[in-house]
Amino acid sequence: MAEAVVSIGMRSSRPQQYSHRLAAANQALDAKGLAAQFKRTKTTDKKVADVLDSLARLGYVSSADGKTFALLRVA
C-alpha cells in the first residue's frame, strides 16, 4: 500500500518547504539538520525550530524526543 504525504495547508512557503524536505528524508531530522539544507542566516536555526514546533503542535509532524521531527504519513 502506498503512503500519502499529509499536505500542509498554510500560506507561507516555508512550512511547505520544510514538509517536503522532511518527506524526502529517510530519517527524522532536527532543526539544525533541516536548516542546513537552506541558505543560512544568524536566525535560521531558531526559525526552523519554531516552525517545526508549530507543525508538531498542529499534528503535521511527529517528535518522540522534541528535538528530531518526522513528517506524519498516512497509509
NUBANU-144038 format. One record per residue (C-alpha): residue number from 1; residue in one letter; x negated, y, z negated. Coordinates in nm, 3 decimals. Layout:
node num->NUM; residuo->a; x->X; y->Y; z->Z $
...
This chain:
node num->1; residuo->m; x->0.000; y->0.000; z->0.000 $
node num->2; residuo->a; x->-0.144; y->0.339; z->0.097 $
node num->3; residuo->e; x->-0.195; y->0.611; z->-0.159 $
node num->4; residuo->a; x->-0.049; y->0.955; z->-0.105 $
node num->5; residuo->v; x->-0.221; y->1.261; z->-0.246 $
node num->6; residuo->v; x->0.006; y->1.485; z->-0.451 $
node num->7; residuo->s; x->0.047; y->1.818; z->-0.276 $
node num->8; residuo->i; x->-0.006; y->2.123; z->-0.493 $
node num->9; residuo->g; x->0.245; y->2.393; z->-0.410 $
node num->10; residuo->m; x->0.052; y->2.702; z->-0.515 $
node num->11; residuo->r; x->-0.003; y->3.027; z->-0.330 $
node num->12; residuo->s; x->-0.376; y->3.053; z->-0.396 $
node num->13; residuo->s; x->-0.601; y->2.857; z->-0.165 $
node num->14; residuo->r; x->-0.849; y->2.795; z->-0.448 $
node num->15; residuo->p; x->-0.643; y->2.524; z->-0.624 $
node num->16; residuo->q; x->-0.573; y->2.368; z->-0.287 $
node num->17; residuo->q; x->-0.944; y->2.361; z->-0.204 $
node num->18; residuo->y; x->-1.019; y->2.203; z->-0.541 $
node num->19; residuo->s; x->-0.750; y->1.939; z->-0.494 $
node num->20; residuo->h; x->-0.890; y->1.847; z->-0.151 $
node num->21; residuo->r; x->-1.239; y->1.809; z->-0.297 $
node num->22; residuo->l; x->-1.106; y->1.601; z->-0.587 $
node num->23; residuo->a; x->-0.912; y->1.383; z->-0.343 $
node num->24; residuo->a; x->-1.227; y->1.323; z->-0.139 $
node num->25; residuo->a; x->-1.437; y->1.240; z->-0.445 $
node num->26; residuo->n; x->-1.486; y->0.875; z->-0.529 $
node num->27; residuo->q; x->-1.516; y->0.953; z->-0.900 $
node num->28; residuo->a; x->-1.392; y->1.212; z->-1.147 $
node num->29; residuo->l; x->-1.574; y->1.547; z->-1.130 $
node num->30; residuo->d; x->-1.647; y->1.804; z->-1.396 $
node num->31; residuo->a; x->-1.612; y->2.178; z->-1.333 $
node num->32; residuo->k; x->-1.986; y->2.220; z->-1.271 $
node num->33; residuo->g; x->-1.991; y->1.937; z->-1.015 $
node num->34; residuo->l; x->-1.689; y->2.076; z->-0.834 $
node num->35; residuo->a; x->-1.823; y->2.433; z->-0.845 $
node num->36; residuo->a; x->-2.150; y->2.314; z->-0.687 $
node num->37; residuo->q; x->-1.955; y->2.242; z->-0.368 $
node num->38; residuo->f; x->-1.864; y->2.609; z->-0.326 $
node num->39; residuo->k; x->-2.053; y->2.935; z->-0.288 $
node num->40; residuo->r; x->-2.181; y->3.016; z->-0.636 $
node num->41; residuo->t; x->-2.144; y->3.335; z->-0.834 $
node num->42; residuo->k; x->-2.206; y->3.403; z->-1.202 $
node num->43; residuo->t; x->-1.847; y->3.316; z->-1.289 $
node num->44; residuo->t; x->-1.784; y->3.024; z->-1.052 $
node num->45; residuo->d; x->-1.816; y->2.751; z->-1.317 $
node num->46; residuo->k; x->-1.576; y->2.931; z->-1.554 $
node num->47; residuo->k; x->-1.320; y->2.998; z->-1.279 $
node num->48; residuo->v; x->-1.329; y->2.635; z->-1.164 $
node num->49; residuo->a; x->-1.293; y->2.513; z->-1.523 $
node num->50; residuo->d; x->-0.995; y->2.745; z->-1.578 $
node num->51; residuo->v; x->-0.820; y->2.624; z->-1.262 $
node num->52; residuo->l; x->-0.886; y->2.258; z->-1.349 $
node num->53; residuo->d; x->-0.744; y->2.312; z->-1.699 $
node num->54; residuo->s; x->-0.434; y->2.472; z->-1.547 $
node num->55; residuo->l; x->-0.391; y->2.191; z->-1.295 $
node num->56; residuo->a; x->-0.420; y->1.938; z->-1.578 $
node num->57; residuo->r; x->-0.152; y->2.120; z->-1.781 $
node num->58; residuo->l; x->0.075; y->2.117; z->-1.475 $
node num->59; residuo->g; x->0.017; y->1.745; z->-1.427 $
node num->60; residuo->y; x->-0.161; y->1.761; z->-1.090 $
node num->61; residuo->v; x->-0.494; y->1.627; z->-1.217 $
node num->62; residuo->s; x->-0.582; y->1.393; z->-1.500 $
node num->63; residuo->s; x->-0.863; y->1.404; z->-1.750 $
node num->64; residuo->a; x->-0.947; y->1.137; z->-2.005 $
node num->65; residuo->d; x->-1.203; y->1.350; z->-2.187 $
node num->66; residuo->g; x->-1.108; y->1.709; z->-2.099 $
node num->67; residuo->k; x->-1.433; y->1.755; z->-1.909 $
node num->68; residuo->t; x->-1.401; y->1.541; z->-1.594 $
node num->69; residuo->f; x->-1.097; y->1.556; z->-1.370 $
node num->70; residuo->a; x->-0.941; y->1.340; z->-1.100 $
node num->71; residuo->l; x->-0.650; y->1.416; z->-0.872 $
node num->72; residuo->l; x->-0.339; y->1.218; z->-0.960 $
node num->73; residuo->r; x->-0.236; y->0.987; z->-0.680 $
node num->74; residuo->v; x->0.099; y->0.825; z->-0.622 $
node num->75; residuo->a; x->0.140; y->0.489; z->-0.458 $
